[in-house]
């Protein structure tokens, strides 16, 4: 049974996650694809990390960035799915206040890291296609490490103020978060004070991090396509585009749910709440499931290493 408190207080000890309202009779059935997806995400990303680690030929910038993406996807899915499954299967909705803030930090920071790594991978493709002779001299291992650390530092610096901005606010008589995980905007709905600072910071951070990354990725592909269409041979053009297809798939899998979820949240006031929640969940569980599949299918070296490991006998 969900609880509420009758008076305002600054620091509630516990929140209760609402889950997916309106679909309660289907929770057991919804949990089956969610659990299956989480297992696929874990196995797929661990497979990517293992194959790249044990195969010396894959110790190249493109695959090192893919390792970063897989590690981020593991954390992103693990920060949400176990709790969501406990809600769907066991009606275990309770989460501590600080646990909620911690989950919020991990969700938003690792989503930003994923965006940063996708941008780094776009830069990798740009250098490989537009400046191939300098590829190995530009994307050295120290440079890749610096890019990874910069992605981590930027995400942490951007998101770490959010828990403190939330913690300073007074909460009303409800401790029911209308979501299946601790999302920033869902928590703000429980606040009994002006949240304009939190909203401005959230919008600004989303635009100057994720929005800017998306614009830079778009620019990089404009430059890539410009150089590709200058190639004299159709086969060379197709080969160059083929090296980008897995990355383009990863971009679409990540950014389409993010954009749709944001648009529905901002403008879809008549959209049922369970649609909001399902869309928001897609960008957390979709990429971890689909990225290993996309790269496994589209990347010859990974596909061959996987088949060799599991079907050689």
N, C-alpha and C positions, 0 to 999 in steps of 0.2 A: 504494500500500500504506500502511495506517495504521500509525503508529509509536507507541511508548510509551517511557517513560523508567524506568529501574529504581530510582531513588532519589527521595526526596521533595525538593522544591525550592520556594522561595517564589514565584519569578517565572519561569514557563515562557516560552520565547520564542515558542512556536507552539502553537496548538490545531488539532485536526482535527474538522470538523463531520461528524457521522454521516450526515446526510441524512434519508432516510425508510426506516429499517430494515425489511426484509421485503418491500419493494416494488422492490428493485433492478432486476429484469427489466423493470419497467414504467417506468423512469425517462424514457426517450425520449418515451413517450406521455404521462406526467404533465407533462412539460415543455411540451408543446404548449398545453394550457389555461392553464398558469401564464404562459407567454410571451404568449399572446393576451390574458389578463386584465391583465397588466402594460401592454401596449400600449394596451388600452382605457382603463385607469386614467389613463395619462399623457395620452392624447389628450382624454379626457373632461374631466379637471380643467383642462388647459390651455385647452380650449374655454370652460369656465365662466369662467375668469379673463379670457380675451380678450373674451368677450361683455360681461361686466360692466364691463370697462375702457372699451370703445368705445361703450357705450350709456349716455348721460347719464341716461335714465329709471331705470336700475338702480342709480344711486348713492344707494341708501337703506340704512338699517341692516341690514335682512334680508339683502340681497345682499352687503353688506360682510362680514358674518359668514360668508356662504357662500364668499366669497373666501378668508377665513382657513381654512375647512374644506378647501377644495380645495388650498391651499398645504400644509397639514399632511398631507393624503392623498398628495400627490406625494412629500414627504420620507419618509413612513412606508413607502410601497411601494418607493421607491428604496433605502432603507436595508437592505432584505432581499432583494428579488426578483433583482437581478443576481447576487448570490452564490449564491442557491438555484438559479438556472438554470445557473450554472457547475458546481455539484455534479451536477445532473441530466444535463447534456449532456457535460461534460468530466471528470467525477470530480475536479474541483478543490476539494478539501475543506480545504485548508490556509488558516489565517487567523492572523495574528500576535496575540500576547497583547494588545497595546495596541489593535490593530484590533478585536479581539473586544470589549474593554471599551467602545470607542467605539461600535460597533454596538449593544451593549446599552443604552448611554446614549440613543442616538437613538431606538431602538425604544420604550423605556419612557417617555421624556420626551414624545415626540410623541403617543403614545397618550394620555397624560394631558392634553396640550394639546387633543386632539380631544374628550375628555370635557368640558373646560372650555368649549370653543366651543359644544358641544351645549347646555350649561347656559345660556350667553349667548343662544343662539337661542331657548331656552325662555322666557327673560326677555323677549326681543323680542316673542314671540307673546303673552305675558301682558300686556305694556303695550299692544300693538296692539289686543287684544280687550277687556281689562278697563278700560283707561284711554286710549281712542283720542284724546281731545282733547288730551292732554299727550304724545302719542307723540313728536312732533318736538322738543319742549322737553326731554324726558327723554333720548332717545337721540340726542344731538348727535354730530357727528364727533369732537370731543375726548373725549367719554365712550366712544365705540366704540374709539378708539385706546388709551385707558387700560385698557379691558376686555381688549383684545388683548395689551397689554404685561403686564397682571396674569396672564393665562393663561400666557404665556411664562415670566414670572418664577417663578410657582408651580411649574410643571413642572420647570424647571431646578433650583430650590432643593430640590425633593422628591427628584429622581433623582441629582443630582450626588454625593451621598455614596456611592451604590452602588458605582461603580468603585473608590473608595478603600477601602470596606469589603471588597471582593473582593480587592483588591491586597495587603492586609495579611495574607491567609491563606496557609498552606502548602498546596501541592498534592501529591497522591499520585503514584503511578507511571503514571497514565493521563492523557493529554492529549486524549482523545476526548470531545468534547461530544456527548451523545446528543440531538441536535436538528439542525434544518436551519439554524438561526441562533443567535446568542449570546444566549440567554435567561437571566435571572438565576438561576432555580432549577436550570436544567440545568448551569450552571457550578458551582454550589455542590455538586453531586454528586461533583465531582472533588477536593473539599477534604478534607484529612486532619486536620481540627480541628473544634472545636465551632462550628457556624454558627448558633447560636440568635439571636445579635444580628442577623445578616443576615435571618433568617426573620422575626423580630419587626418589624424595620424595614420589610421588604417588605410584610408583612400590614398593618401600621399605615398605611403610605403608601397602599396600595391602598384601604383602607377610608376613610381621612380625605380622600382626593382623589376617586377614581372612585366609591366607595360613597356618599360625601356628595353628589357631583354628581347621582348617580342619584336619591337621595332628594329633593333639591331640585327636580329635573325633575318627579318624580312629584307633588310638592306644587303646583308651578306649574300642572300640567294638571288637578289637582283644582279649583283656583281658576278656571281657564279654563272647565272644564265647568260649574262652578256658575253662572258668568255667562252662558254660552251658553244654558243651559236656562231662564234667566230672560227671554230674548228672546221677544217676542210672536209673531214671524213664523217659520214653519218655514223659509222661504227664507233668512232672516237667520241662523238657526241653522246651516243647511247651509253657507252661505257662510263663516261664521266657522270651522266645523270644517274646511272645505276648505282654508283658509289654513294649517292645521297639519299636513295629511296628509304633505307632503314631509318636514317635520321629524320627525314620528313615525316615518316610514320610516327616516330616517337614525339615529334612536335605536335602533330595533330591529336594524338592520344592524350597528351597533357593539356594543351591549351584550349581545345574545343570544350571539354567539360568545365574548365575554369571560366571561360567567357560565358557559356550558357548559364552556369550556376550564378555568376555575378549579375547577368542580365535579368534572370528570373527573380533574384532576390531584390534587385533595385526597382524593377518595373512590373513584375508579375504579381501584383497585389491580389489578384483573383485566383492565382494558381494554388491548388491544395498544398498544405504544408508537407505532406508526405512526398510530393513531387520535388519540392525544394530540397528536402533531406536526401532523397535518392540521387538527385543531380550532384549535390555537394559530395556525396560518398563516391561518386564515379571518378572524380579526379584524384582521390586518394587510393582507390583500389584498382582502377583501370590501368594506369601506367605500369604498376608493378606486375600485373598479370600479362599485359600485352607486349611490353618492351622486350622481355626475353624471347617471346614467340617471334616478334618482328625481326630481331637481330639474328635469331637462330635460323629463320627461313631465308633471310636476305643476305646473310654474311656467309660466304662459302667456307671460310676457314673454321668458323664456329660450328657450322653444320657438319662438316667433314669430321671434325674432332669429336663431336657428340656421337655420330654414327660409328666411328671407330671404337669409342670407349664402350658403347652399349650393345653394338650389334656385330662386333668383330668375330664373335664366336657363333 
